[in-house]
Amino acid sequence: MNGIPQITAEELHQRLKSGEELVLIDVREADEVAFGMISGAQHIPMGDIPYRSSDIPEEAEVIFICRSGSRSQRVCEYLSSQGYNGVVNLSGGMIEWSELPEN
């Protein structure tokens, strides 16, 4: 997907389960995150990303999350064009995450 690295819900779940400390940013709107977020994720709505880029590590791996993986993909593309090197998209987003048997 346009050269942006992707991670599946299962891969993310395994990495979190193994105790890996990851930077997760949920770009959904407040009314969407009210229904639940992945534990440890930071909430920065998609529209706020350009104004809150200082809250996002430029060189670290940062996994972006939305409902289906579409908005987070666009955020990854934007940040990549701004020089961020570690952006990763959660493919399938919270839809796939919520379908994991463990969640």
Biopython code that builds the backbone (N, CA, C, O; Angstrom):
import numpy as np
from Bio.PDB.StructureBuilder import StructureBuilder

atoms = [
    (1, "MET", "N", (0.844, -1.191, 0.000)),
    (1, "MET", "CA", (0.000, 0.000, 0.000)),
    (1, "MET", "C", (0.880, 1.241, 0.000)),
    (1, "MET", "O", (1.200, 1.778, 1.061)),
    (2, "ASN", "N", (1.262, 1.688, -1.157)),
    (2, "ASN", "CA", (2.057, 2.899, -1.327)),
    (2, "ASN", "C", (3.351, 2.891, -0.514)),
    (2, "ASN", "O", (3.824, 3.946, -0.092)),
    (3, "GLY", "N", (3.924, 1.708, -0.294)),
    (3, "GLY", "CA", (5.194, 1.629, 0.403)),
    (3, "GLY", "C", (5.126, 1.787, 1.907)),
    (3, "GLY", "O", (6.161, 1.754, 2.572)),
    (4, "ILE", "N", (3.956, 1.955, 2.455)),
    (4, "ILE", "CA", (3.806, 2.085, 3.904)),
    (4, "ILE", "C", (3.774, 0.687, 4.520)),
    (4, "ILE", "O", (2.960, -0.142, 4.113)),
    (5, "PRO", "N", (4.647, 0.410, 5.496)),
    (5, "PRO", "CA", (4.605, -0.898, 6.147)),
    (5, "PRO", "C", (3.245, -1.137, 6.808)),
    (5, "PRO", "O", (2.622, -0.216, 7.336)),
    (6, "GLN", "N", (2.807, -2.386, 6.766)),
    (6, "GLN", "CA", (1.530, -2.774, 7.341)),
    (6, "GLN", "C", (1.770, -3.795, 8.449)),
    (6, "GLN", "O", (2.725, -4.570, 8.397)),
    (7, "ILE", "N", (0.894, -3.787, 9.450)),
    (7, "ILE", "CA", (0.901, -4.813, 10.483)),
    (7, "ILE", "C", (-0.529, -5.312, 10.622)),
    (7, "ILE", "O", (-1.471, -4.520, 10.590)),
    (8, "THR", "N", (-0.696, -6.618, 10.777)),
    (8, "THR", "CA", (-2.035, -7.166, 10.957)),
    (8, "THR", "C", (-2.415, -7.095, 12.431)),
    (8, "THR", "O", (-1.561, -6.924, 13.300)),
    (9, "ALA", "N", (-3.702, -7.229, 12.693)),
    (9, "ALA", "CA", (-4.182, -7.228, 14.074)),
    (9, "ALA", "C", (-3.542, -8.377, 14.851)),
    (9, "ALA", "O", (-3.175, -8.208, 16.014)),
    (10, "GLU", "N", (-3.408, -9.532, 14.223)),
    (10, "GLU", "CA", (-2.802, -10.692, 14.887)),
    (10, "GLU", "C", (-1.334, -10.430, 15.221)),
    (10, "GLU", "O", (-0.878, -10.746, 16.320)),
    (11, "GLU", "N", (-0.596, -9.854, 14.270)),
    (11, "GLU", "CA", (0.818, -9.537, 14.528)),
    (11, "GLU", "C", (0.945, -8.533, 15.676)),
    (11, "GLU", "O", (1.796, -8.688, 16.552)),
    (12, "LEU", "N", (0.098, -7.510, 15.666)),
    (12, "LEU", "CA", (0.133, -6.505, 16.734)),
    (12, "LEU", "C", (-0.207, -7.148, 18.070)),
    (12, "LEU", "O", (0.455, -6.891, 19.075)),
    (13, "HIS", "N", (-1.224, -7.973, 18.077)),
    (13, "HIS", "CA", (-1.628, -8.646, 19.321)),
    (13, "HIS", "C", (-0.471, -9.473, 19.882)),
    (13, "HIS", "O", (-0.210, -9.439, 21.085)),
    (14, "GLN", "N", (0.221, -10.212, 19.020)),
    (14, "GLN", "CA", (1.340, -11.050, 19.469)),
    (14, "GLN", "C", (2.475, -10.198, 20.036)),
    (14, "GLN", "O", (3.075, -10.550, 21.051)),
    (15, "ARG", "N", (2.762, -9.089, 19.382)),
    (15, "ARG", "CA", (3.836, -8.213, 19.866)),
    (15, "ARG", "C", (3.483, -7.605, 21.220)),
    (15, "ARG", "O", (4.340, -7.516, 22.100)),
    (16, "LEU", "N", (2.237, -7.190, 21.394)),
    (16, "LEU", "CA", (1.806, -6.636, 22.684)),
    (16, "LEU", "C", (1.803, -7.722, 23.757)),
    (16, "LEU", "O", (2.217, -7.491, 24.893)),
    (17, "LYS", "N", (1.333, -8.899, 23.383)),
    (17, "LYS", "CA", (1.259, -10.021, 24.319)),
    (17, "LYS", "C", (2.648, -10.426, 24.807)),
    (17, "LYS", "O", (2.804, -10.862, 25.947)),
    (18, "SER", "N", (3.657, -10.284, 23.946)),
    (18, "SER", "CA", (5.022, -10.645, 24.319)),
    (18, "SER", "C", (5.667, -9.582, 25.210)),
    (18, "SER", "O", (6.793, -9.760, 25.674)),
    (19, "GLY", "N", (4.952, -8.476, 25.451)),
    (19, "GLY", "CA", (5.450, -7.441, 26.345)),
    (19, "GLY", "C", (6.208, -6.330, 25.646)),
    (19, "GLY", "O", (6.775, -5.452, 26.296)),
    (20, "GLU", "N", (6.218, -6.367, 24.314)),
    (20, "GLU", "CA", (6.921, -5.321, 23.571)),
    (20, "GLU", "C", (6.246, -3.977, 23.820)),
    (20, "GLU", "O", (5.021, -3.872, 23.772)),
    (21, "GLU", "N", (7.045, -2.955, 24.085)),
    (21, "GLU", "CA", (6.492, -1.621, 24.284)),
    (21, "GLU", "C", (6.431, -0.929, 22.932)),
    (21, "GLU", "O", (7.460, -0.683, 22.302)),
    (22, "LEU", "N", (5.231, -0.621, 22.497)),
    (22, "LEU", "CA", (5.013, -0.038, 21.168)),
    (22, "LEU", "C", (4.374, 1.332, 21.298)),
    (22, "LEU", "O", (3.647, 1.609, 22.253)),
    (23, "VAL", "N", (4.657, 2.184, 20.322)),
    (23, "VAL", "CA", (3.988, 3.481, 20.251)),
    (23, "VAL", "C", (2.781, 3.291, 19.335)),
    (23, "VAL", "O", (2.929, 3.014, 18.144)),
    (24, "LEU", "N", (1.592, 3.442, 19.904)),
    (24, "LEU", "CA", (0.335, 3.272, 19.169)),
    (24, "LEU", "C", (-0.413, 4.595, 19.183)),
    (24, "LEU", "O", (-0.557, 5.223, 20.232)),
    (25, "ILE", "N", (-0.890, 5.016, 18.013)),
    (25, "ILE", "CA", (-1.681, 6.241, 17.931)),
    (25, "ILE", "C", (-2.968, 5.939, 17.199)),
    (25, "ILE", "O", (-2.960, 5.497, 16.050)),
    (26, "ASP", "N", (-4.080, 6.185, 17.883)),
    (26, "ASP", "CA", (-5.420, 5.970, 17.332)),
    (26, "ASP", "C", (-5.894, 7.291, 16.742)),
    (26, "ASP", "O", (-5.995, 8.292, 17.452)),
    (27, "VAL", "N", (-6.188, 7.296, 15.429)),
    (27, "VAL", "CA", (-6.547, 8.537, 14.744)),
    (27, "VAL", "C", (-8.054, 8.691, 14.543)),
    (27, "VAL", "O", (-8.494, 9.578, 13.811)),
    (28, "ARG", "N", (-8.849, 7.831, 15.192)),
    (28, "ARG", "CA", (-10.303, 7.940, 15.060)),
    (28, "ARG", "C", (-10.821, 9.158, 15.824)),
    (28, "ARG", "O", (-10.100, 9.771, 16.611)),
    (29, "GLU", "N", (-12.064, 9.486, 15.578)),
    (29, "GLU", "CA", (-12.705, 10.608, 16.267)),
    (29, "GLU", "C", (-13.086, 10.199, 17.689)),
    (29, "GLU", "O", (-13.171, 9.012, 18.004)),
    (30, "ALA", "N", (-13.313, 11.195, 18.538)),
    (30, "ALA", "CA", (-13.607, 10.953, 19.948)),
    (30, "ALA", "C", (-14.818, 10.044, 20.145)),
    (30, "ALA", "O", (-14.809, 9.196, 21.038)),
    (31, "ASP", "N", (-15.857, 10.205, 19.328)),
    (31, "ASP", "CA", (-17.043, 9.362, 19.498)),
    (31, "ASP", "C", (-16.745, 7.902, 19.145)),
    (31, "ASP", "O", (-17.420, 6.998, 19.636)),
    (32, "GLU", "N", (-15.738, 7.668, 18.295)),
    (32, "GLU", "CA", (-15.366, 6.292, 17.955)),
    (32, "GLU", "C", (-14.523, 5.653, 19.055)),
    (32, "GLU", "O", (-14.745, 4.496, 19.412)),
    (33, "VAL", "N", (-13.553, 6.403, 19.596)),
    (33, "VAL", "CA", (-12.697, 5.825, 20.633)),
    (33, "VAL", "C", (-13.456, 5.623, 21.937)),
    (33, "VAL", "O", (-13.007, 4.876, 22.805)),
    (34, "ALA", "N", (-14.599, 6.280, 22.082)),
    (34, "ALA", "CA", (-15.416, 6.088, 23.275)),
    (34, "ALA", "C", (-15.862, 4.632, 23.403)),
    (34, "ALA", "O", (-16.171, 4.172, 24.502)),
    (35, "PHE", "N", (-15.895, 3.907, 22.285)),
    (35, "PHE", "CA", (-16.299, 2.499, 22.293)),
    (35, "PHE", "C", (-15.130, 1.569, 22.585)),
    (35, "PHE", "O", (-15.305, 0.353, 22.667)),
    (36, "GLY", "N", (-13.949, 2.132, 22.738)),
    (36, "GLY", "CA", (-12.793, 1.329, 23.112)),
    (36, "GLY", "C", (-11.585, 1.583, 22.242)),
    (36, "GLY", "O", (-11.693, 1.884, 21.053)),
    (37, "MET", "N", (-10.426, 1.453, 22.875)),
    (37, "MET", "CA", (-9.142, 1.614, 22.199)),
    (37, "MET", "C", (-8.256, 0.449, 22.588)),
    (37, "MET", "O", (-8.511, -0.241, 23.575)),
    (38, "ILE", "N", (-7.212, 0.238, 21.799)),
    (38, "ILE", "CA", (-6.205, -0.744, 22.165)),
    (38, "ILE", "C", (-5.460, -0.190, 23.375)),
    (38, "ILE", "O", (-5.059, 0.974, 23.385)),
    (39, "SER", "N", (-5.280, -1.013, 24.376)),
    (39, "SER", "CA", (-4.630, -0.579, 25.609)),
    (39, "SER", "C", (-3.254, 0.016, 25.322)),
    (39, "SER", "O", (-2.436, -0.583, 24.623)),
    (40, "GLY", "N", (-3.018, 1.197, 25.870)),
    (40, "GLY", "CA", (-1.736, 1.870, 25.703)),
    (40, "GLY", "C", (-1.674, 2.829, 24.527)),
    (40, "GLY", "O", (-0.692, 3.556, 24.372)),
    (41, "ALA", "N", (-2.706, 2.840, 23.698)),
    (41, "ALA", "CA", (-2.713, 3.732, 22.537)),
    (41, "ALA", "C", (-2.969, 5.172, 22.976)),
    (41, "ALA", "O", (-3.687, 5.433, 23.941)),
    (42, "GLN", "N", (-2.368, 6.085, 22.246)),
    (42, "GLN", "CA", (-2.595, 7.522, 22.437)),
    (42, "GLN", "C", (-3.647, 7.943, 21.408)),
    (42, "GLN", "O", (-3.652, 7.436, 20.287)),
    (43, "HIS", "N", (-4.521, 8.849, 21.777)),
    (43, "HIS", "CA", (-5.558, 9.324, 20.857)),
    (43, "HIS", "C", (-5.175, 10.684, 20.274)),
    (43, "HIS", "O", (-5.079, 11.679, 20.991)),
    (44, "ILE", "N", (-4.957, 10.703, 18.955)),
    (44, "ILE", "CA", (-4.764, 11.966, 18.229)),
    (44, "ILE", "C", (-5.660, 11.876, 16.998)),
    (44, "ILE", "O", (-5.309, 11.186, 16.040)),
    (45, "PRO", "N", (-6.813, 12.557, 16.997)),
    (45, "PRO", "CA", (-7.701, 12.483, 15.830)),
    (45, "PRO", "C", (-6.970, 12.863, 14.539)),
    (45, "PRO", "O", (-6.076, 13.708, 14.547)),
    (46, "MET", "N", (-7.360, 12.232, 13.443)),
    (46, "MET", "CA", (-6.705, 12.440, 12.159)),
    (46, "MET", "C", (-6.538, 13.925, 11.829)),
    (46, "MET", "O", (-5.470, 14.339, 11.378)),
    (47, "GLY", "N", (-7.557, 14.709, 12.042)),
    (47, "GLY", "CA", (-7.506, 16.128, 11.708)),
    (47, "GLY", "C", (-6.524, 16.923, 12.546)),
    (47, "GLY", "O", (-6.128, 18.024, 12.164)),
    (48, "ASP", "N", (-6.128, 16.370, 13.692)),
    (48, "ASP", "CA", (-5.183, 17.058, 14.578)),
    (48, "ASP", "C", (-3.726, 16.710, 14.285)),
    (48, "ASP", "O", (-2.821, 17.367, 14.799)),
    (49, "ILE", "N", (-3.490, 15.696, 13.476)),
    (49, "ILE", "CA", (-2.127, 15.216, 13.224)),
    (49, "ILE", "C", (-1.180, 16.338, 12.778)),
    (49, "ILE", "O", (-0.086, 16.445, 13.331)),
    (50, "PRO", "N", (-1.553, 17.185, 11.798)),
    (50, "PRO", "CA", (-0.602, 18.234, 11.377)),
    (50, "PRO", "C", (-0.223, 19.194, 12.503)),
    (50, "PRO", "O", (0.869, 19.763, 12.491)),
    (51, "TYR", "N", (-1.115, 19.377, 13.473)),
    (51, "TYR", "CA", (-0.873, 20.320, 14.565)),
    (51, "TYR", "C", (-0.200, 19.670, 15.762)),
    (51, "TYR", "O", (0.306, 20.355, 16.651)),
    (52, "ARG", "N", (-0.200, 18.326, 15.777)),
    (52, "ARG", "CA", (0.359, 17.615, 16.931)),
    (52, "ARG", "C", (1.528, 16.728, 16.531)),
    (52, "ARG", "O", (1.860, 15.769, 17.228)),
    (53, "SER", "N", (2.146, 17.053, 15.408)),
    (53, "SER", "CA", (3.247, 16.222, 14.927)),
    (53, "SER", "C", (4.399, 16.158, 15.938)),
    (53, "SER", "O", (5.162, 15.192, 15.948)),
    (54, "SER", "N", (4.524, 17.172, 16.773)),
    (54, "SER", "CA", (5.590, 17.141, 17.785)),
    (54, "SER", "C", (5.338, 16.052, 18.831)),
    (54, "SER", "O", (6.254, 15.680, 19.564)),
    (55, "ASP", "N", (4.113, 15.541, 18.907)),
    (55, "ASP", "CA", (3.777, 14.451, 19.836)),
    (55, "ASP", "C", (4.131, 13.083, 19.259)),
    (55, "ASP", "O", (3.981, 12.069, 19.940)),
    (56, "ILE", "N", (4.597, 13.045, 18.013)),
    (56, "ILE", "CA", (4.854, 11.785, 17.312)),
    (56, "ILE", "C", (6.362, 11.632, 17.103)),
    (56, "ILE", "O", (6.992, 12.488, 16.482)),
    (57, "PRO", "N", (6.941, 10.547, 17.618)),
    (57, "PRO", "CA", (8.385, 10.354, 17.423)),
    (57, "PRO", "C", (8.716, 10.216, 15.935)),
    (57, "PRO", "O", (8.056, 9.470, 15.211)),
    (58, "GLU", "N", (9.740, 10.937, 15.489)),
    (58, "GLU", "CA", (10.082, 10.936, 14.063)),
    (58, "GLU", "C", (10.824, 9.688, 13.623)),
    (58, "GLU", "O", (10.652, 9.243, 12.488)),
    (59, "GLU", "N", (11.634, 9.118, 14.478)),
    (59, "GLU", "CA", (12.469, 7.989, 14.066)),
    (59, "GLU", "C", (11.998, 6.645, 14.614)),
    (59, "GLU", "O", (12.404, 5.602, 14.101)),
    (60, "ALA", "N", (11.164, 6.643, 15.629)),
    (60, "ALA", "CA", (10.702, 5.387, 16.230)),
    (60, "ALA", "C", (9.597, 4.762, 15.380)),
    (60, "ALA", "O", (8.937, 5.441, 14.593)),
    (61, "GLU", "N", (9.413, 3.463, 15.557)),
    (61, "GLU", "CA", (8.265, 2.806, 14.925)),
    (61, "GLU", "C", (7.000, 3.292, 15.637)),
    (61, "GLU", "O", (6.902, 3.229, 16.862)),
    (62, "VAL", "N", (6.038, 3.776, 14.856)),
    (62, "VAL", "CA", (4.768, 4.249, 15.400)),
    (62, "VAL", "C", (3.666, 3.572, 14.600)),
    (62, "VAL", "O", (3.620, 3.686, 13.375)),
    (63, "ILE", "N", (2.779, 2.866, 15.294)),
    (63, "ILE", "CA", (1.684, 2.149, 14.640)),
    (63, "ILE", "C", (0.423, 2.992, 14.740)),
    (63, "ILE", "O", (0.001, 3.379, 15.829)),
    (64, "PHE", "N", (-0.175, 3.272, 13.577)),
    (64, "PHE", "CA", (-1.382, 4.093, 13.505)),
    (64, "PHE", "C", (-2.607, 3.210, 13.313)),
    (64, "PHE", "O", (-2.583, 2.216, 12.587)),
    (65, "ILE", "N", (-3.686, 3.613, 13.997)),
    (65, "ILE", "CA", (-4.895, 2.805, 14.087)),
    (65, "ILE", "C", (-6.110, 3.646, 13.745)),
    (65, "ILE", "O", (-6.205, 4.802, 14.158)),
    (66, "CYS", "N", (-7.048, 3.069, 12.984)),
    (66, "CYS", "CA", (-8.367, 3.682, 12.790)),
    (66, "CYS", "C", (-9.394, 2.555, 12.739)),
    (66, "CYS", "O", (-9.105, 1.436, 13.164)),
    (67, "ARG", "N", (-10.572, 2.835, 12.230)),
    (67, "ARG", "CA", (-11.628, 1.825, 12.205)),
    (67, "ARG", "C", (-11.303, 0.693, 11.239)),
    (67, "ARG", "O", (-11.405, -0.480, 11.600)),
    (68, "SER", "N", (-10.912, 1.039, 10.010)),
    (68, "SER", "CA", (-10.723, 0.008, 8.978)),
    (68, "SER", "C", (-9.306, -0.064, 8.421)),
    (68, "SER", "O", (-8.974, -0.998, 7.691)),
    (69, "GLY", "N", (-8.472, 0.909, 8.758)),
    (69, "GLY", "CA", (-7.117, 0.957, 8.218)),
    (69, "GLY", "C", (-6.951, 1.972, 7.108)),
    (69, "GLY", "O", (-5.837, 2.177, 6.626)),
    (70, "SER", "N", (-8.027, 2.611, 6.691)),
    (70, "SER", "CA", (-7.970, 3.572, 5.588)),
    (70, "SER", "C", (-7.455, 4.943, 6.041)),
    (70, "SER", "O", (-6.528, 5.490, 5.444)),
    (71, "ARG", "N", (-8.054, 5.488, 7.088)),
    (71, "ARG", "CA", (-7.607, 6.799, 7.580)),
    (71, "ARG", "C", (-6.190, 6.727, 8.123)),
    (71, "ARG", "O", (-5.382, 7.626, 7.889)),
    (72, "SER", "N", (-5.891, 5.668, 8.841)),
    (72, "SER", "CA", (-4.544, 5.537, 9.388)),
    (72, "SER", "C", (-3.517, 5.387, 8.269)),
    (72, "SER", "O", (-2.381, 5.842, 8.405)),
    (73, "GLN", "N", (-3.907, 4.756, 7.172)),
    (73, "GLN", "CA", (-3.022, 4.656, 6.005)),
    (73, "GLN", "C", (-2.709, 6.053, 5.465)),
    (73, "GLN", "O", (-1.558, 6.362, 5.156)),
    (74, "ARG", "N", (-3.737, 6.889, 5.356)),
    (74, "ARG", "CA", (-3.532, 8.258, 4.863)),
    (74, "ARG", "C", (-2.642, 9.063, 5.814)),
    (74, "ARG", "O", (-1.803, 9.848, 5.373)),
    (75, "VAL", "N", (-2.830, 8.864, 7.111)),
    (75, "VAL", "CA", (-1.973, 9.544, 8.095)),
    (75, "VAL", "C", (-0.522, 9.090, 7.912)),
    (75, "VAL", "O", (0.397, 9.909, 7.944)),
    (76, "CYS", "N", (-0.323, 7.794, 7.722)),
    (76, "CYS", "CA", (1.029, 7.265, 7.508)),
    (76, "CYS", "C", (1.651, 7.875, 6.254)),
    (76, "CYS", "O", (2.820, 8.261, 6.266)),
    (77, "GLU", "N", (0.883, 7.961, 5.186)),
    (77, "GLU", "CA", (1.390, 8.545, 3.938)),
    (77, "GLU", "C", (1.776, 10.008, 4.146)),
    (77, "GLU", "O", (2.822, 10.454, 3.674)),
    (78, "TYR", "N", (0.927, 10.750, 4.855)),
    (78, "TYR", "CA", (1.210, 12.159, 5.131)),
    (78, "TYR", "C", (2.497, 12.301, 5.947)),
    (78, "TYR", "O", (3.390, 13.065, 5.580)),
    (79, "LEU", "N", (2.585, 11.561, 7.054)),
    (79, "LEU", "CA", (3.757, 11.682, 7.920)),
    (79, "LEU", "C", (5.022, 11.214, 7.204)),
    (79, "LEU", "O", (6.091, 11.795, 7.390)),
    (80, "SER", "N", (4.906, 10.184, 6.399)),
    (80, "SER", "CA", (6.046, 9.717, 5.618)),
    (80, "SER", "C", (6.548, 10.822, 4.696)),
    (80, "SER", "O", (7.755, 11.007, 4.541)),
    (81, "SER", "N", (5.619, 11.556, 4.085)),
    (81, "SER", "CA", (5.999, 12.657, 3.196)),
    (81, "SER", "C", (6.627, 13.816, 3.977)),
    (81, "SER", "O", (7.305, 14.664, 3.397)),
    (82, "GLN", "N", (6.399, 13.849, 5.293)),
    (82, "GLN", "CA", (6.967, 14.890, 6.152)),
    (82, "GLN", "C", (8.284, 14.450, 6.787)),
    (82, "GLN", "O", (8.848, 15.167, 7.613)),
    (83, "GLY", "N", (8.773, 13.274, 6.402)),
    (83, "GLY", "CA", (10.068, 12.814, 6.896)),
    (83, "GLY", "C", (10.043, 11.814, 8.032)),
    (83, "GLY", "O", (11.098, 11.450, 8.552)),
    (84, "TYR", "N", (8.864, 11.361, 8.430)),
    (84, "TYR", "CA", (8.768, 10.351, 9.490)),
    (84, "TYR", "C", (9.114, 8.989, 8.883)),
    (84, "TYR", "O", (8.556, 8.592, 7.860)),
    (85, "ASN", "N", (10.044, 8.282, 9.532)),
    (85, "ASN", "CA", (10.564, 7.046, 8.959)),
    (85, "ASN", "C", (9.957, 5.766, 9.507)),
    (85, "ASN", "O", (10.070, 4.718, 8.871)),
    (86, "GLY", "N", (9.319, 5.818, 10.662)),
    (86, "GLY", "CA", (8.874, 4.582, 11.304)),
    (86, "GLY", "C", (7.384, 4.338, 11.303)),
    (86, "GLY", "O", (6.889, 3.544, 12.103)),
    (87, "VAL", "N", (6.645, 5.011, 10.411)),
    (87, "VAL", "CA", (5.196, 4.866, 10.433)),
    (87, "VAL", "C", (4.770, 3.489, 9.935)),
    (87, "VAL", "O", (5.309, 2.975, 8.955)),
    (88, "VAL", "N", (3.792, 2.900, 10.627)),
    (88, "VAL", "CA", (3.248, 1.586, 10.291)),
    (88, "VAL", "C", (1.735, 1.670, 10.406)),
    (88, "VAL", "O", (1.213, 2.268, 11.347)),
    (89, "ASN", "N", (1.029, 1.073, 9.452)),
    (89, "ASN", "CA", (-0.429, 1.094, 9.455)),
    (89, "ASN", "C", (-0.978, -0.241, 9.963)),
    (89, "ASN", "O", (-0.515, -1.307, 9.558)),
    (90, "LEU", "N", (-1.973, -0.168, 10.857)),
    (90, "LEU", "CA", (-2.694, -1.378, 11.274)),
    (90, "LEU", "C", (-3.710, -1.702, 10.192)),
    (90, "LEU", "O", (-4.780, -1.097, 10.128)),
    (91, "SER", "N", (-3.367, -2.662, 9.341)),
    (91, "SER", "CA", (-4.273, -3.016, 8.249)),
    (91, "SER", "C", (-5.531, -3.662, 8.830)),
    (91, "SER", "O", (-5.448, -4.519, 9.710)),
    (92, "GLY", "N", (-6.667, -3.253, 8.339)),
    (92, "GLY", "CA", (-7.931, -3.766, 8.857)),
    (92, "GLY", "C", (-8.423, -3.044, 10.092)),
    (92, "GLY", "O", (-9.577, -3.207, 10.488)),
    (93, "GLY", "N", (-7.566, -2.251, 10.701)),
    (93, "GLY", "CA", (-7.946, -1.399, 11.823)),
    (93, "GLY", "C", (-8.636, -2.113, 12.979)),
    (93, "GLY", "O", (-8.411, -3.295, 13.236)),
    (94, "MET", "N", (-9.476, -1.361, 13.657)),
    (94, "MET", "CA", (-10.191, -1.879, 14.825)),
    (94, "MET", "C", (-11.218, -2.941, 14.446)),
    (94, "MET", "O", (-11.619, -3.745, 15.287)),
    (95, "ILE", "N", (-11.641, -2.945, 13.191)),
    (95, "ILE", "CA", (-12.571, -3.999, 12.760)),
    (95, "ILE", "C", (-11.886, -5.354, 12.913)),
    (95, "ILE", "O", (-12.442, -6.268, 13.522)),
    (96, "GLU", "N", (-10.670, -5.484, 12.357)),
    (96, "GLU", "CA", (-9.947, -6.749, 12.489)),
    (96, "GLU", "C", (-9.518, -7.006, 13.927)),
    (96, "GLU", "O", (-9.558, -8.146, 14.391)),
    (97, "TRP", "N", (-9.109, -5.958, 14.638)),
    (97, "TRP", "CA", (-8.700, -6.119, 16.034)),
    (97, "TRP", "C", (-9.844, -6.716, 16.858)),
    (97, "TRP", "O", (-9.635, -7.630, 17.656)),
    (98, "SER", "N", (-11.045, -6.191, 16.656)),
    (98, "SER", "CA", (-12.193, -6.648, 17.453)),
    (98, "SER", "C", (-12.603, -8.075, 17.104)),
    (98, "SER", "O", (-13.329, -8.710, 17.869)),
    (99, "GLU", "N", (-12.150, -8.590, 15.965)),
    (99, "GLU", "CA", (-12.490, -9.958, 15.558)),
    (99, "GLU", "C", (-11.519, -10.988, 16.097)),
    (99, "GLU", "O", (-11.749, -12.187, 15.943)),
    (100, "LEU", "N", (-10.427, -10.544, 16.731)),
    (100, "LEU", "CA", (-9.486, -11.496, 17.323)),
    (100, "LEU", "C", (-10.169, -12.222, 18.466)),
    (100, "LEU", "O", (-10.888, -11.602, 19.250)),
    (101, "PRO", "N", (-9.956, -13.521, 18.573)),
    (101, "PRO", "CA", (-10.624, -14.281, 19.654)),
    (101, "PRO", "C", (-10.258, -13.789, 21.040)),
    (101, "PRO", "O", (-11.053, -13.919, 21.970)),
    (102, "GLU", "N", (-9.052, -13.217, 21.198)),
    (102, "GLU", "CA", (-8.593, -12.781, 22.521)),
    (102, "GLU", "C", (-9.195, -11.463, 22.956)),
    (102, "GLU", "O", (-9.064, -11.080, 24.119)),
    (103, "ASN", "N", (-9.861, -10.753, 22.039)),
    (103, "ASN", "CA", (-10.364, -9.413, 22.389)),
    (103, "ASN", "C", (-11.839, -9.399, 22.615)),
    (103, "ASN", "O", (-12.408, -8.350, 22.915)),
]
sb = StructureBuilder()
sb.init_structure("model")
sb.init_model(0)
sb.init_chain("A")
sb.init_seg("    ")
for serial, (resi, resn, name, xyz) in enumerate(atoms, 1):
    if name == "N":
        sb.init_residue(resn, " ", resi, " ")
    sb.init_atom(name, np.array(xyz, "f"), 0.0, 1.0, " ", f" {name:<3s}", serial, name[0])
structure = sb.get_structure()
